[in-house]
Amino acid sequence: MPYLGIQTNRAISSADRDQLVRRASALVARGLGKPESYVMVAFAAQQLMLFAGSDAPCAYLELKSIGLSAAQTADLSRTLCQFMNDELAIQPDRTYIEFSDARASYWGWDGGTF
């Protein structure tokens, strides 16, 4: 049920991309306290992106999860910004994160909803 989408203007090799997605999946599961078996991560590199009028390295992340609370977002923001800095050398002030709490009845899976 948790979904993390990552878009960045940075280039990354296929091998590094695969490892980044795996590390992101585990990070989201830990950060939300949910089983990794439900986590989905999508990653799009080399996107045409500007932030503050500059094409310097930047990222846009979406984190959606059933039961995501406002009390969790500050810690998740720190964790995800640090992750992007560690993995892709994207400074925290060049990363936007959109957090969304999804209602279980609006999240489909396996022919039904949660």
Protein Blocks (a to p, Z undefined) as FASTA:
>chain_A
ZZcddddfbdcdfklmmmmmmmmmmmmmmmnopafklpccdddehiacdeehiabdcddd
ddddehiafklmmmmmmmmmmmmmmmnopafklcccddddddfklpceehiaZZ
